[in-house]
Amino acid sequence: MDIISVVGLSALLIAFILLKIKIIKIDDICYNFLNLTGAFILTWYAFKQQSWIFVILEATWGLVAILGIFEAGKERKMHRDLTDNNLSVSTVVQRLRL
């Protein structure tokens, strides 16, 4: 086992453990970034090992993490816009629908 695969696995496990002990939430960028990092590394490792089922699994995991990062970014922007009083709630809701 390569050290790089241990790093990828560690990123996924740290994300899971931090979620379970309620240090981070499922919609936090940190959670999704750890999942993306781990999934990217393990996708590369599975590809290198020609373990195609795990390439599919980890690539899917990474894509879901990317979606989570975008969602967290939208929520962060919405919160920032509301707290700056630059936009109304209806404007923010319309932007989120795009």
Residue pairs with C-beta under 8 A, 6 or more apart in sequence:
2 45
4 41
4 44
4 45
5 41
5 42
5 45
7 41
8 37
8 38
8 39
8 40
8 41
8 42
8 44
8 45
9 38
9 42
10 38
11 34
11 35
11 37
11 38
11 41
12 34
12 35
12 38
12 39
12 42
12 61
13 38
14 34
15 24
15 30
15 31
15 34
15 35
15 38
18 24
18 30
18 31
18 34
19 25
19 26
19 31
24 30
24 31
25 31
26 68
27 68
27 71
27 72
27 75
28 72
29 69
29 72
29 73
29 76
31 68
32 65
32 66
32 68
32 69
32 72
33 65
33 69
35 61
35 62
35 64
35 65
35 68
36 62
36 65
36 66
36 69
38 61
39 58
39 59
39 61
39 62
39 65
40 58
40 62
42 54
42 58
42 61
43 55
43 58
43 59
43 62
46 52
46 54
46 55
46 57
46 58
47 55
74 96
78 92
78 95
78 96
81 87
81 91
81 92
82 89
82 92
87 95
